Amino acid sequence: MNILLVNHYAGSNKHGMEYRPYYLSREWVKMGHKVTIIASSYSHVRTKQPEITEKWTNETIDGIDYIWVETPLYDGNGAKRVLNIFSFVKDLYMNASKIVKEISPDIVIASSTYPLDIYPASKIAKMARAKLIFEVHDLWPLTPMELGNMSKFHPFIMTMQKGENDAYKKADMVVSLLPKAKEHMISHGMDPAKFQFLPNGIVTEDWENANEEIPKEHIELITKLKNEGKFLVGYAGTQGIANALEYLLDVAKIMQDKPISFVLVGKGTERDSLIQRTKEMGLTNIHFLPVINKDAIPDFLTRMDALYIGWRRSTLYRFGVSPNKLLDYMMASKPIIHSIEAGNDLVKEANCGVSVAPEDPVLISEAIQQIFELTDEERKRLGANGKKFVMENHDYRVLAERFIKLMNQ
């Protein structure tokens, strides 16, 4: 099968996020399919941008043919980012016949955060007589409307809304990363029969083979706390507004007389203020360690006794969540304390920890106490449940096979 995947922000193992297009495509190539990814030359989520030598630059990574389309640079979410989006969409639309001639796809997947790439993807699919799949990562324009308080009458929002509505009508199939988005999509014109759910994934093989050790500074603190008989609750990831970590500080205050310590690694916009508040509160049972390499995450997580992940309340979560961080936690085979209110809950589904409402330090502290009071065997059983669930439902090898079956329907 000849697959064309259009994703503005697509990355790779050498460029960084976004990883999903790369991991799925790598598995499809292993299965014998030909895969081309068309992406923008610049993306704010990549750690490294591709080297561009011409307007359309070709590169092959792990058997995947990449086409990097040169687009304007931008910073933040202003007019320059909008220009970047429209430049990418326009170039694809104007060169549809060239793409069809050079690639001749059987399947065309429009797979970006925003829905406007459905227009060039639809044109390409129609000219190539290929099946068109619309893959939805986030619900746009609902996301900027609900998180950014943008008016539905804003020209940008109205443009995106037309793109979303048209995408549901034009696509032969709609693949959603959000399990509870079907009714929303139907309300915007999607035929219910088009809906398919395919969650976020993880490369379990890479995770298990990761052998990088955490830095000496981290080992020394963890060893010291364990020698003191402390039960360690870990957090690895971004320390930003969305992560609601200020509530974990309140939890630490509630549990300061317990033999429990909290160890956080990562960086983010809220890190400095969290550290300052920790000092002001006089907390000695919560520790902030510097960010670690991605390959050292497994080593850190497996040194903990339990793991914590929290969310803010958001109406957007009613459609479900599919966080990569949670998949890492589950792969670590540790019990998880999950503070969330959403349309789905992987911790409950997998029976791998305790879930409570978000933004409630008392409930979170009670959940941690519940995990703390379990026997070692009971905690191991919960951890094993989480890993088994990920292996069966979120391994990219499994997801790639499921996606191919959808393409063949």
Secondary structure, 3 states (H helix, E strand, C coil): CEEEEECCCCCECCCECCCHHHHHHHHHHHCCCEEEEEEECCCCCCCCCCCCCCCEEEEEECCEEEEEECCCCCCCCCHHHHHHHHHHHHHHHHCHHHHHHHHCCCEEEECCCCCCCHHHHHHHHHHHCCEEEEEECCCCCHHHHHHHCCCCCCHHHHHHHHHHHHHHHHCCEEEECCCCCHHHHHHCCCCHHHEEECCCCECHHHHHHCCCCCCHHHHHHHHHHHHCCCEEEEEECCCCHHHCCHHHHHHHHHCCCCCEEEEEECCCCCHHHHHHHHHHHCCCCEEEECCCCHHHHHHHHHCCCEEEEECCCCHHHHHCCCCHHHHHHHHCCCCEEEECCCCCCHHHHHCCEEEECCCCHHHHHHHHHHHHCCCHHHHHHHHHHHHHHHHHHCEHHHHHHHHHHHHCC
